Amino acid sequence: MSNSTTDLRFTPLLATDIQAVLERHGYRLPSGGEHVHELVLARVDVVLRNLVEIFEGRTW
């Protein structure tokens, strides 16, 4: 199992795909402009890295 910080599978496209899935299910980024979106997506990146580790059994 690889480290999510160096994992070549963890690309911006992965985060974009997750965002698209959330939006298809009716979830929306908060209003507030580009700066707010960047802050939210930075937090999503951290959580997504945690999810990947849990999914692959690297974190219990």
C-alpha positions as CSV (number, residue, x, y, z in Angstrom):
1,M,0.0,0.0,0.0
2,S,1.3,3.4,-0.9
3,N,1.5,6.7,1.0
4,S,-1.3,9.1,-0.1
5,T,1.1,12.0,-0.1
6,T,3.3,10.4,-2.7
7,D,0.6,8.2,-4.3
8,L,0.4,8.9,-8.1
9,R,-3.2,7.9,-8.1
10,F,-4.1,10.9,-5.8
11,T,-4.4,13.5,-8.5
12,P,-6.5,16.7,-8.8
13,L,-8.8,14.7,-11.0
14,L,-9.7,12.5,-8.1
15,A,-10.8,15.5,-6.0
16,T,-12.7,16.9,-9.1
17,D,-14.5,13.5,-9.5
18,I,-15.5,13.5,-5.9
19,Q,-16.8,17.1,-6.2
20,A,-18.8,16.1,-9.3
21,V,-20.4,13.1,-7.4
22,L,-21.3,15.4,-4.5
23,E,-22.9,18.0,-6.8
24,R,-24.8,15.3,-8.6
25,H,-26.3,14.3,-5.3
26,G,-27.4,17.9,-4.6
27,Y,-24.5,19.1,-2.4
28,R,-23.1,22.6,-3.2
29,L,-20.0,24.5,-2.3
30,P,-20.8,27.4,0.0
31,S,-21.2,30.9,-1.4
32,G,-18.5,33.4,-0.7
33,G,-16.3,33.5,-3.7
34,E,-13.2,31.7,-5.0
35,H,-11.3,32.2,-1.7
36,V,-13.9,30.3,0.3
37,H,-14.0,27.6,-2.3
38,E,-10.3,27.2,-2.1
39,L,-10.4,26.9,1.7
40,V,-13.2,24.3,1.6
41,L,-11.5,22.3,-1.1
42,A,-8.3,22.3,0.9
43,R,-10.1,20.7,3.8
44,V,-11.8,18.2,1.5
45,D,-8.3,17.2,0.2
46,V,-7.2,16.4,3.8
47,V,-10.4,14.4,4.4
48,L,-10.1,12.6,1.1
49,R,-6.6,11.5,1.9
50,N,-7.9,10.1,5.2
51,L,-10.7,8.3,3.4
52,V,-8.2,6.8,0.9
53,E,-6.1,5.5,3.8
54,I,-9.1,4.0,5.6
55,F,-10.4,2.5,2.4
56,E,-7.1,0.7,1.7
57,G,-6.8,-0.4,5.4
58,R,-3.8,1.8,6.2
59,T,-5.7,3.5,9.1
60,W,-8.0,1.9,11.6
